[in-house]
Amino acid sequence: MRKSWPWPILFILLYVYGSWLIDNRHGGYYISSDAEGYFMYLPAVFIHHRFENIPVKTVAQFPDYPGTHKPWNRYTYGVALMEAPFFLAAYASRWIQKLDLSDPFAADYSVALLLAGSFYLTFGLFFLYKTLIRIFDPPPGTAREWATGLNGKRIVWITLVVLVLGTNLLHYAIREPGMSHIYSFALICILQYYLPAFYRTPSVRNTLRVGLPFCLTTLIRPTNILLFIFIFLFDVYTRPQFRERIRWYVQNFRYWALVPVIGFLLAIPQMCYWYYLTGQPIFYSYSGGNGAFIYWAQPKLYNIFFHLCNGFLVYSPLMIFALIGTVLLAVKNKENGRPVGALFMIVAYVCASWQFWWFGGAYGYRAFIDFYPLPAVGLAYYFSRLFQSGRAWLIALHIIILIFFIGLNLRMDSIRYYYQIEPDAHNAEVFWTALRKSLWLEP
């Protein structure tokens, strides 16, 4: 566990694979549409030193705010904050080479984003690995229920491989690292790892370890505030424990009260931008027809799971094992299965109530990626029970299924095609064509 050599190698492999996918054509590759909105803060601050009359690639998506020449950026600056070290490294490199510093779409910045996506996926997986090891490969002398039938460390590695290669997580780390999801994924991995210490040993240090990632992921995507459900109910399995958790928050007010302070401090730059743009420090940036929750009474739950237009289990079918494992944990009331299940259902309901329930052009249901660290425990539990069963035929069947869908996922993601199916299923043929090509059924 102390050996760190796999992680730098993974980081390098991710970067190389990402460069290969786009044939090393980095010139502004990742900076368009939503990703441009997240990124826009960096060139506006460090290159142009203003937001007015700055170059915009996706013009239709960022019209000027009424009465100004300032692009109406509906996205918050949280992703830009996490991209900043990589952006500044690219900026410094261009300055040293005496290259044009005024071009925000130079290839160097796309390289920086690919490095950022590769780094945060690696960083998140490192903490997720440590979390899963703590559960499934505990120290000697601890009950080793999880490791029966197969070494617990191997179960953890199988889980990580399935999560990375068998879902759309990899896509949003190296295909679209300008999007927000890989950054929230990494932050939630960190938060999940430090939560036990937060409750076991209240301190400023442990509060920062949980509060900072929570506030930052909420800044990145405000709906991620729902994560507090998991935080509050973490390791609560009985009613007495629930009452004890309430007492804990009362008794440790001086520590957890730092969290809203952290959130406020992080929000100050965003409020400054909103004030600069609109004259209001608090502004709902998705107003003006940019989207609303209009399906509260009729949530599109079936669609977000099974529609060809980015359905979760259509594009990441192996996550069915994570959902089954989470349900089993919830039934047994172990390893936070109930808080994770409750959070997942609430997130699904909120997403299914969104006007654009398919979340625009995407590879699979990207809104769930942020929360993948939580059902990852259920995924590992499913595999642990599978190997505990000792049924060779069942294990062999699962291995075949895993290999098939991992290969299909990598193949689908590497084929150059426009995978966006419209919500009315228009243009669905592009999906079936890509599927046939992925299975080598047609050239």
Contacts in CASP RR format, 6 or more apart in sequence:
PFRMAT RR
TARGET T0000
AUTHOR 0000-0000-0000
METHOD contacts of the structure
MODEL  1
MRKSWPWPILFILLYVYGSWLIDNRHGGYYISSDAEGYFMYLPAVFIHHR
FENIPVKTVAQFPDYPGTHKPWNRYTYGVALMEAPFFLAAYASRWIQKLD
LSDPFAADYSVALLLAGSFYLTFGLFFLYKTLIRIFDPPPGTAREWATGL
NGKRIVWITLVVLVLGTNLLHYAIREPGMSHIYSFALICILQYYLPAFYR
TPSVRNTLRVGLPFCLTTLIRPTNILLFIFIFLFDVYTRPQFRERIRWYV
QNFRYWALVPVIGFLLAIPQMCYWYYLTGQPIFYSYSGGNGAFIYWAQPK
LYNIFFHLCNGFLVYSPLMIFALIGTVLLAVKNKENGRPVGALFMIVAYV
CASWQFWWFGGAYGYRAFIDFYPLPAVGLAYYFSRLFQSGRAWLIALHII
ILIFFIGLNLRMDSIRYYYQIEPDAHNAEVFWTALRKSLWLEP
1 130 0 8 1.000
1 133 0 8 1.000
1 153 0 8 1.000
7 122 0 8 1.000
7 125 0 8 1.000
7 126 0 8 1.000
10 122 0 8 1.000
10 125 0 8 1.000
11 118 0 8 1.000
11 119 0 8 1.000
11 122 0 8 1.000
14 117 0 8 1.000
14 118 0 8 1.000
14 121 0 8 1.000
14 122 0 8 1.000
14 173 0 8 1.000
14 174 0 8 1.000
15 114 0 8 1.000
15 115 0 8 1.000
15 118 0 8 1.000
15 174 0 8 1.000
17 174 0 8 1.000
18 114 0 8 1.000
18 118 0 8 1.000
18 174 0 8 1.000
18 175 0 8 1.000
19 26 0 8 1.000
19 114 0 8 1.000
21 174 0 8 1.000
21 175 0 8 1.000
21 413 0 8 1.000
21 414 0 8 1.000
22 29 0 8 1.000
26 107 0 8 1.000
26 108 0 8 1.000
26 110 0 8 1.000
26 111 0 8 1.000
26 114 0 8 1.000
27 105 0 8 1.000
27 106 0 8 1.000
27 107 0 8 1.000
27 110 0 8 1.000
28 57 0 8 1.000
28 105 0 8 1.000
28 106 0 8 1.000
28 107 0 8 1.000
28 109 0 8 1.000
28 110 0 8 1.000
29 110 0 8 1.000
30 110 0 8 1.000
30 113 0 8 1.000
30 114 0 8 1.000
30 176 0 8 1.000
30 177 0 8 1.000
30 178 0 8 1.000
31 39 0 8 1.000
31 57 0 8 1.000
31 104 0 8 1.000
31 105 0 8 1.000
31 109 0 8 1.000
31 110 0 8 1.000
31 113 0 8 1.000
31 178 0 8 1.000
32 57 0 8 1.000
32 58 0 8 1.000
33 58 0 8 1.000
33 61 0 8 1.000
34 61 0 8 1.000
34 75 0 8 1.000
34 179 0 8 1.000
34 180 0 8 1.000
35 113 0 8 1.000
35 176 0 8 1.000
35 178 0 8 1.000
35 179 0 8 1.000
36 56 0 8 1.000
36 57 0 8 1.000
36 58 0 8 1.000
36 61 0 8 1.000
36 62 0 8 1.000
37 61 0 8 1.000
37 62 0 8 1.000
37 73 0 8 1.000
37 74 0 8 1.000
37 75 0 8 1.000
38 75 0 8 1.000
38 77 0 8 1.000
38 78 0 8 1.000
38 79 0 8 1.000
38 80 0 8 1.000
38 83 0 8 1.000
38 178 0 8 1.000
38 179 0 8 1.000
38 180 0 8 1.000
39 79 0 8 1.000
39 80 0 8 1.000
39 83 0 8 1.000
39 87 0 8 1.000
39 104 0 8 1.000
39 109 0 8 1.000
39 113 0 8 1.000
39 178 0 8 1.000
40 54 0 8 1.000
40 56 0 8 1.000
40 62 0 8 1.000
40 71 0 8 1.000
40 73 0 8 1.000
40 75 0 8 1.000
40 80 0 8 1.000
41 73 0 8 1.000
41 77 0 8 1.000
41 80 0 8 1.000
41 273 0 8 1.000
42 80 0 8 1.000
42 83 0 8 1.000
42 84 0 8 1.000
42 87 0 8 1.000
42 104 0 8 1.000
43 54 0 8 1.000
43 104 0 8 1.000
43 109 0 8 1.000
44 50 0 8 1.000
44 51 0 8 1.000
44 54 0 8 1.000
46 87 0 8 1.000
46 88 0 8 1.000
46 91 0 8 1.000
47 91 0 8 1.000
47 101 0 8 1.000
47 102 0 8 1.000
47 104 0 8 1.000
48 54 0 8 1.000
48 102 0 8 1.000
48 104 0 8 1.000
51 70 0 8 1.000
51 71 0 8 1.000
51 73 0 8 1.000
51 273 0 8 1.000
51 276 0 8 1.000
51 277 0 8 1.000
52 68 0 8 1.000
52 69 0 8 1.000
52 70 0 8 1.000
53 69 0 8 1.000
54 71 0 8 1.000
54 104 0 8 1.000
55 104 0 8 1.000
55 105 0 8 1.000
56 62 0 8 1.000
56 71 0 8 1.000
57 105 0 8 1.000
62 71 0 8 1.000
62 72 0 8 1.000
62 73 0 8 1.000
63 71 0 8 1.000
63 72 0 8 1.000
64 70 0 8 1.000
64 71 0 8 1.000
64 72 0 8 1.000
65 71 0 8 1.000
65 72 0 8 1.000
65 277 0 8 1.000
65 278 0 8 1.000
68 277 0 8 1.000
70 276 0 8 1.000
70 277 0 8 1.000
72 277 0 8 1.000
72 285 0 8 1.000
73 273 0 8 1.000
73 277 0 8 1.000
73 285 0 8 1.000
74 285 0 8 1.000
74 286 0 8 1.000
74 290 0 8 1.000
75 180 0 8 1.000
75 285 0 8 1.000
76 219 0 8 1.000
76 220 0 8 1.000
76 222 0 8 1.000
76 270 0 8 1.000
76 285 0 8 1.000
77 219 0 8 1.000
77 269 0 8 1.000
77 270 0 8 1.000
77 273 0 8 1.000
78 180 0 8 1.000
78 183 0 8 1.000
78 216 0 8 1.000
78 219 0 8 1.000
78 220 0 8 1.000
78 266 0 8 1.000
78 270 0 8 1.000
79 178 0 8 1.000
79 179 0 8 1.000
79 180 0 8 1.000
79 183 0 8 1.000
79 220 0 8 1.000
80 87 0 8 1.000
81 216 0 8 1.000
81 219 0 8 1.000
82 116 0 8 1.000
82 120 0 8 1.000
82 183 0 8 1.000
82 216 0 8 1.000
82 220 0 8 1.000
83 112 0 8 1.000
83 113 0 8 1.000
83 116 0 8 1.000
83 178 0 8 1.000
85 116 0 8 1.000
86 112 0 8 1.000
86 113 0 8 1.000
86 115 0 8 1.000
86 116 0 8 1.000
86 119 0 8 1.000
87 109 0 8 1.000
87 112 0 8 1.000
89 112 0 8 1.000
90 106 0 8 1.000
90 108 0 8 1.000
90 109 0 8 1.000
90 111 0 8 1.000
90 112 0 8 1.000
91 101 0 8 1.000
91 108 0 8 1.000
93 108 0 8 1.000
94 100 0 8 1.000
94 101 0 8 1.000
94 106 0 8 1.000
94 108 0 8 1.000
95 101 0 8 1.000
99 106 0 8 1.000
99 108 0 8 1.000
100 106 0 8 1.000
113 177 0 8 1.000
113 178 0 8 1.000
114 174 0 8 1.000
114 177 0 8 1.000
116 177 0 8 1.000
116 178 0 8 1.000
117 173 0 8 1.000
117 174 0 8 1.000
117 177 0 8 1.000
117 178 0 8 1.000
117 182 0 8 1.000
118 173 0 8 1.000
118 174 0 8 1.000
118 177 0 8 1.000
120 173 0 8 1.000
120 182 0 8 1.000
120 183 0 8 1.000
120 185 0 8 1.000
120 186 0 8 1.000
121 164 0 8 1.000
121 169 0 8 1.000
121 170 0 8 1.000
121 173 0 8 1.000
121 174 0 8 1.000
121 182 0 8 1.000
121 185 0 8 1.000
121 186 0 8 1.000
123 186 0 8 1.000
123 189 0 8 1.000
123 190 0 8 1.000
124 185 0 8 1.000
124 186 0 8 1.000
124 189 0 8 1.000
124 190 0 8 1.000
124 373 0 8 1.000
125 160 0 8 1.000
125 164 0 8 1.000
125 189 0 8 1.000
126 189 0 8 1.000
127 186 0 8 1.000
127 189 0 8 1.000
127 190 0 8 1.000
127 192 0 8 1.000
127 193 0 8 1.000
128 160 0 8 1.000
128 163 0 8 1.000
128 189 0 8 1.000
128 192 0 8 1.000
128 193 0 8 1.000
128 373 0 8 1.000
128 376 0 8 1.000
129 156 0 8 1.000
129 160 0 8 1.000
130 193 0 8 1.000
131 189 0 8 1.000
131 192 0 8 1.000
131 193 0 8 1.000
131 373 0 8 1.000
131 377 0 8 1.000
132 155 0 8 1.000
132 156 0 8 1.000
132 159 0 8 1.000
132 160 0 8 1.000
132 376 0 8 1.000
132 377 0 8 1.000
132 380 0 8 1.000
133 152 0 8 1.000
133 153 0 8 1.000
133 156 0 8 1.000
134 196 0 8 1.000
135 146 0 8 1.000
135 335 0 8 1.000
135 377 0 8 1.000
135 380 0 8 1.000
136 146 0 8 1.000
136 147 0 8 1.000
136 152 0 8 1.000
136 153 0 8 1.000
136 155 0 8 1.000
136 156 0 8 1.000
136 380 0 8 1.000
136 384 0 8 1.000
137 144 0 8 1.000
137 146 0 8 1.000
137 147 0 8 1.000
137 151 0 8 1.000
137 152 0 8 1.000
137 153 0 8 1.000
137 155 0 8 1.000
137 156 0 8 1.000
138 144 0 8 1.000
138 146 0 8 1.000
146 152 0 8 1.000
146 155 0 8 1.000
146 380 0 8 1.000
146 381 0 8 1.000
146 384 0 8 1.000
147 155 0 8 1.000
147 384 0 8 1.000
148 384 0 8 1.000
148 387 0 8 1.000
148 388 0 8 1.000
149 387 0 8 1.000
149 388 0 8 1.000
149 390 0 8 1.000
150 383 0 8 1.000
150 384 0 8 1.000
150 387 0 8 1.000
152 384 0 8 1.000
155 380 0 8 1.000
155 383 0 8 1.000
155 384 0 8 1.000
155 387 0 8 1.000
156 380 0 8 1.000
158 380 0 8 1.000
158 383 0 8 1.000
159 376 0 8 1.000
159 379 0 8 1.000
159 380 0 8 1.000
159 383 0 8 1.000
161 406 0 8 1.000
162 318 0 8 1.000
162 321 0 8 1.000
162 379 0 8 1.000
162 402 0 8 1.000
162 406 0 8 1.000
163 169 0 8 1.000
163 372 0 8 1.000
163 376 0 8 1.000
163 379 0 8 1.000
164 170 0 8 1.000
165 406 0 8 1.000
165 407 0 8 1.000
165 409 0 8 1.000
165 410 0 8 1.000
166 316 0 8 1.000
166 318 0 8 1.000
166 405 0 8 1.000
166 406 0 8 1.000
166 407 0 8 1.000
166 409 0 8 1.000
166 410 0 8 1.000
167 316 0 8 1.000
167 318 0 8 1.000
167 319 0 8 1.000
167 369 0 8 1.000
167 372 0 8 1.000
167 409 0 8 1.000
168 315 0 8 1.000
168 316 0 8 1.000
168 362 0 8 1.000
168 363 0 8 1.000
168 364 0 8 1.000
168 365 0 8 1.000
168 366 0 8 1.000
168 369 0 8 1.000
168 409 0 8 1.000
168 413 0 8 1.000
169 182 0 8 1.000
169 185 0 8 1.000
169 369 0 8 1.000
169 372 0 8 1.000
170 409 0 8 1.000
170 410 0 8 1.000
170 413 0 8 1.000
171 363 0 8 1.000
171 413 0 8 1.000
172 179 0 8 1.000
172 181 0 8 1.000
172 182 0 8 1.000
172 363 0 8 1.000
172 366 0 8 1.000
172 369 0 8 1.000
173 182 0 8 1.000
175 363 0 8 1.000
175 413 0 8 1.000
176 363 0 8 1.000
179 366 0 8 1.000
180 220 0 8 1.000
180 221 0 8 1.000
180 370 0 8 1.000
181 366 0 8 1.000
181 369 0 8 1.000
181 370 0 8 1.000
182 369 0 8 1.000
183 217 0 8 1.000
183 220 0 8 1.000
184 217 0 8 1.000
184 220 0 8 1.000
184 221 0 8 1.000
184 224 0 8 1.000
184 369 0 8 1.000
184 370 0 8 1.000
185 369 0 8 1.000
185 370 0 8 1.000
185 372 0 8 1.000
185 373 0 8 1.000
187 213 0 8 1.000
187 214 0 8 1.000
187 216 0 8 1.000
187 217 0 8 1.000
187 220 0 8 1.000
188 213 0 8 1.000
188 217 0 8 1.000
188 227 0 8 1.000
188 370 0 8 1.000
188 371 0 8 1.000
188 373 0 8 1.000
188 374 0 8 1.000
189 373 0 8 1.000
190 209 0 8 1.000
190 213 0 8 1.000
191 209 0 8 1.000
191 210 0 8 1.000
191 211 0 8 1.000
191 213 0 8 1.000
191 214 0 8 1.000
191 217 0 8 1.000
191 227 0 8 1.000
191 231 0 8 1.000
192 373 0 8 1.000
192 374 0 8 1.000
194 206 0 8 1.000
194 209 0 8 1.000
194 210 0 8 1.000
195 210 0 8 1.000
195 231 0 8 1.000
195 234 0 8 1.000
195 235 0 8 1.000
196 234 0 8 1.000
196 235 0 8 1.000
197 206 0 8 1.000
197 209 0 8 1.000
198 206 0 8 1.000
198 207 0 8 1.000
198 209 0 8 1.000
198 210 0 8 1.000
199 234 0 8 1.000
199 235 0 8 1.000
199 248 0 8 1.000
202 248 0 8 1.000
202 252 0 8 1.000
202 255 0 8 1.000
202 256 0 8 1.000
203 255 0 8 1.000
204 255 0 8 1.000
204 258 0 8 1.000
206 255 0 8 1.000
207 255 0 8 1.000
207 256 0 8 1.000
207 258 0 8 1.000
207 259 0 8 1.000
208 258 0 8 1.000
208 262 0 8 1.000
210 231 0 8 1.000
210 259 0 8 1.000
211 258 0 8 1.000
211 259 0 8 1.000
211 262 0 8 1.000
212 262 0 8 1.000
214 227 0 8 1.000
214 228 0 8 1.000
214 231 0 8 1.000
214 259 0 8 1.000
215 259 0 8 1.000
215 262 0 8 1.000
215 263 0 8 1.000
215 266 0 8 1.000
216 266 0 8 1.000
217 224 0 8 1.000
217 227 0 8 1.000
217 370 0 8 1.000
218 224 0 8 1.000
218 225 0 8 1.000
218 227 0 8 1.000
218 263 0 8 1.000
219 263 0 8 1.000
219 266 0 8 1.000
219 267 0 8 1.000
219 270 0 8 1.000
221 370 0 8 1.000
223 347 0 8 1.000
223 350 0 8 1.000
223 351 0 8 1.000
224 370 0 8 1.000
226 343 0 8 1.000
226 346 0 8 1.000
226 347 0 8 1.000
226 350 0 8 1.000
227 343 0 8 1.000
227 371 0 8 1.000
229 339 0 8 1.000
229 342 0 8 1.000
229 343 0 8 1.000
229 346 0 8 1.000
230 336 0 8 1.000
230 339 0 8 1.000
230 340 0 8 1.000
230 343 0 8 1.000
230 374 0 8 1.000
232 245 0 8 1.000
233 242 0 8 1.000
233 245 0 8 1.000
233 336 0 8 1.000
233 338 0 8 1.000
233 339 0 8 1.000
233 342 0 8 1.000
234 336 0 8 1.000
234 339 0 8 1.000
235 241 0 8 1.000
235 336 0 8 1.000
236 242 0 8 1.000
236 245 0 8 1.000
236 339 0 8 1.000
237 333 0 8 1.000
237 334 0 8 1.000
237 338 0 8 1.000
249 256 0 8 1.000
271 281 0 8 1.000
271 282 0 8 1.000
272 281 0 8 1.000
274 280 0 8 1.000
274 281 0 8 1.000
274 282 0 8 1.000
274 283 0 8 1.000
274 285 0 8 1.000
275 281 0 8 1.000
277 283 0 8 1.000
286 292 0 8 1.000
291 354 0 8 1.000
291 355 0 8 1.000
291 356 0 8 1.000
292 354 0 8 1.000
292 355 0 8 1.000
293 350 0 8 1.000
293 353 0 8 1.000
293 354 0 8 1.000
293 355 0 8 1.000
294 353 0 8 1.000
294 355 0 8 1.000
295 352 0 8 1.000
295 353 0 8 1.000
295 354 0 8 1.000
295 355 0 8 1.000
295 357 0 8 1.000
296 353 0 8 1.000
299 349 0 8 1.000
299 352 0 8 1.000
299 353 0 8 1.000
299 357 0 8 1.000
300 307 0 8 1.000
300 352 0 8 1.000
300 353 0 8 1.000
300 357 0 8 1.000
301 348 0 8 1.000
301 349 0 8 1.000
301 352 0 8 1.000
303 309 0 8 1.000
303 311 0 8 1.000
303 352 0 8 1.000
303 357 0 8 1.000
303 358 0 8 1.000
303 423 0 8 1.000
304 310 0 8 1.000
304 311 0 8 1.000
304 312 0 8 1.000
304 348 0 8 1.000
304 351 0 8 1.000
304 352 0 8 1.000
304 357 0 8 1.000
304 358 0 8 1.000
304 365 0 8 1.000
304 367 0 8 1.000
305 311 0 8 1.000
305 312 0 8 1.000
305 313 0 8 1.000
305 348 0 8 1.000
305 365 0 8 1.000
306 313 0 8 1.000
306 314 0 8 1.000
307 314 0 8 1.000
307 358 0 8 1.000
307 421 0 8 1.000
307 423 0 8 1.000
307 425 0 8 1.000
308 314 0 8 1.000
308 421 0 8 1.000
308 425 0 8 1.000
308 428 0 8 1.000
308 431 0 8 1.000
309 358 0 8 1.000
309 420 0 8 1.000
309 421 0 8 1.000
309 422 0 8 1.000
309 423 0 8 1.000
309 425 0 8 1.000
310 358 0 8 1.000
310 359 0 8 1.000
310 360 0 8 1.000
310 361 0 8 1.000
310 362 0 8 1.000
310 363 0 8 1.000
310 364 0 8 1.000
310 365 0 8 1.000
310 366 0 8 1.000
310 421 0 8 1.000
311 358 0 8 1.000
311 364 0 8 1.000
311 365 0 8 1.000
312 319 0 8 1.000
312 364 0 8 1.000
312 365 0 8 1.000
312 368 0 8 1.000
313 319 0 8 1.000
313 320 0 8 1.000
314 364 0 8 1.000
315 363 0 8 1.000
315 364 0 8 1.000
315 365 0 8 1.000
315 409 0 8 1.000
315 412 0 8 1.000
316 364 0 8 1.000
316 365 0 8 1.000
316 409 0 8 1.000
317 405 0 8 1.000
318 401 0 8 1.000
318 402 0 8 1.000
318 405 0 8 1.000
318 406 0 8 1.000
318 409 0 8 1.000
319 375 0 8 1.000
319 379 0 8 1.000
321 379 0 8 1.000
321 382 0 8 1.000
321 383 0 8 1.000
322 375 0 8 1.000
322 376 0 8 1.000
322 378 0 8 1.000
322 379 0 8 1.000
322 382 0 8 1.000
323 344 0 8 1.000
323 375 0 8 1.000
324 382 0 8 1.000
325 375 0 8 1.000
325 378 0 8 1.000
325 379 0 8 1.000
325 381 0 8 1.000
325 382 0 8 1.000
325 385 0 8 1.000
326 337 0 8 1.000
326 340 0 8 1.000
326 341 0 8 1.000
326 344 0 8 1.000
326 375 0 8 1.000
326 377 0 8 1.000
326 378 0 8 1.000
326 381 0 8 1.000
327 341 0 8 1.000
328 378 0 8 1.000
328 381 0 8 1.000
328 382 0 8 1.000
328 385 0 8 1.000
329 335 0 8 1.000
329 336 0 8 1.000
329 337 0 8 1.000
329 338 0 8 1.000
329 340 0 8 1.000
329 377 0 8 1.000
329 378 0 8 1.000
329 381 0 8 1.000
330 337 0 8 1.000
330 338 0 8 1.000
330 340 0 8 1.000
330 341 0 8 1.000
335 377 0 8 1.000
335 378 0 8 1.000
335 381 0 8 1.000
336 374 0 8 1.000
336 377 0 8 1.000
337 377 0 8 1.000
337 378 0 8 1.000
340 374 0 8 1.000
340 375 0 8 1.000
340 377 0 8 1.000
340 378 0 8 1.000
341 375 0 8 1.000
343 371 0 8 1.000
343 374 0 8 1.000
344 368 0 8 1.000
344 371 0 8 1.000
344 374 0 8 1.000
344 375 0 8 1.000
347 367 0 8 1.000
347 368 0 8 1.000
347 371 0 8 1.000
348 368 0 8 1.000
351 357 0 8 1.000
351 359 0 8 1.000
351 365 0 8 1.000
351 367 0 8 1.000
351 368 0 8 1.000
357 423 0 8 1.000
358 423 0 8 1.000
359 365 0 8 1.000
359 366 0 8 1.000
359 367 0 8 1.000
360 420 0 8 1.000
361 420 0 8 1.000
362 420 0 8 1.000
363 413 0 8 1.000
363 419 0 8 1.000
386 394 0 8 1.000
386 395 0 8 1.000
386 398 0 8 1.000
387 395 0 8 1.000
389 395 0 8 1.000
408 438 0 8 1.000
408 439 0 8 1.000
411 438 0 8 1.000
411 439 0 8 1.000
412 419 0 8 1.000
412 434 0 8 1.000
412 435 0 8 1.000
412 438 0 8 1.000
415 434 0 8 1.000
415 437 0 8 1.000
415 438 0 8 1.000
417 430 0 8 1.000
417 433 0 8 1.000
417 434 0 8 1.000
417 437 0 8 1.000
418 430 0 8 1.000
419 430 0 8 1.000
419 431 0 8 1.000
419 434 0 8 1.000
420 427 0 8 1.000
420 430 0 8 1.000
421 427 0 8 1.000
421 428 0 8 1.000
421 430 0 8 1.000
421 431 0 8 1.000
433 442 0 8 1.000
436 442 0 8 1.000
437 443 0 8 1.000
END
